[in-house]
Amino acid sequence: MNESILEVSHLGKTFGENVVLRDIDFSVRTGDVTSIIGASGSGKSTLLRCTNLLEIPTSGQILYHGTDISSKGFSIPAYRAKVGMVFQSFNLFANLTVLENCMIGQRKVLHRDRITAEKTAKEYLDKVGMAPYINAKPRQISGGQKQRVAIARALSMEPEALLFDEPTSALDPQMVGEVLDVIKTLVRDGLTMIVVTHEMAFARDVSNRVVFMKDGVICEEGPPGQIFGNPEKQETQEFLSRFFDR
């Protein structure tokens, strides 16, 4: 069995009186492609942000290769380099070029020399089809191109796993396909990833595991053939009926 990278146990998250996540148990193994689906407000993005410690869990535990990521002396920047994140709003540095955006994390977090960082950045920009734009600023490229740069930036850190938080939700419909094609390439390369998405056909076709969330809990999970073909829970059936004729 593949090695477990992440183990989430009894995870909870509240914002004041608002309970967003309840008793989440979740694991990620090497090579997994997990899609998290559910209605807006179901806790999908909060789960992802807790996994990357962009939100601090209220309760529970997250283990990275068996080590509690909240333990004293644990390096959160080093962890985020290994468990990278791609945001729906790109989060590129507006004052840096495409190439510089893909180098800065390598230089500051991984302490790579400039030549190595540039070589690595160019390799991954080429992989996502953005090599011709290395000297452009973010304002000079389209939304789909920005997201491809954001993916190349995350890949330049050479992570063990990537977390995608609705990577196509901020894009015009014609740009969605180009970003999904890049992610499909990463799936074929064997990259471990968790994808919060509302693209149901994508989740069905590329995942080896699908998690359906509702009201802050994992309502149902399993292989895509089960979740999309024969879901057990009434809530899952009702959610998916909006996307597929059943």
TAWODA-V113617 format. One line per field, one symbol per residue. ss: DSSP state (H for helix, E for strand, L for the rest). A space follows every 50 residues. Layout:
BEGIN
ss = ???
END
This chain:
BEGIN
ss = LLLEEEEEEEEEEEELLEEEEEEEEEEEELLLEEEEELLLLLLHHHHHHH HLLLLLLLEEEEEELLEELLLLLLLHHHHHHHEEEELLLLLLLLLLEHHH HHHHHHHHLLLLLHHHHHHHHHHHHHHLLLHHHLLLEHHHLLHHHHHHHH HHHHHHLLLLEEEEELLLLLLLHHHHHHHHHHHHHHHHLLLEEEEELLLH HHHHHHLLEEEEEELLEEEEEELHHHHHHLLLLHHHHHHHLLLLLL
END
